Amino acid sequence: MVLSADVDLMHPPAALELQKHKLKRLVQSPNSFFMDVKCQGCFNITTVFSHSQTVVLCGSCSAVLCQPTGGRARLTEGCSFRRKGD
């Protein structure tokens, strides 16, 4: 008897692993990350934490780059970002 919910426990699909809690994954990893955010006005790049708890301003033009929410920080419209590290 084979069920449709059977999953290979040694090699689970990546999509299934991302849905799990950070401590229940096969290899524990955090949900947070650092990112480079490009300002929409002056194109200056600033490093921002994904779950920052304060408002982050651009260093040169003082524009708001992201605002805190309950979890992840919300980027201002028009700002582009990329993950650092990996």
Sequence and secondary structure as in RCSB ss.txt:
>XXXX:A:sequence
MVLSADVDLMHPPAALELQKHKLKRLVQSPNSFFMDVKCQGCFNITTVFSHSQTVVLCGSCSAVLCQPTGGRARL
TEGCSFRRKGD
>XXXX:A:secstr
   TT   SSS  HHHHHHS TTTSSS   S  EEEEE TTT  EEEEETT SS EE TTT  EEEE  SSS EE
 TT EEEE   
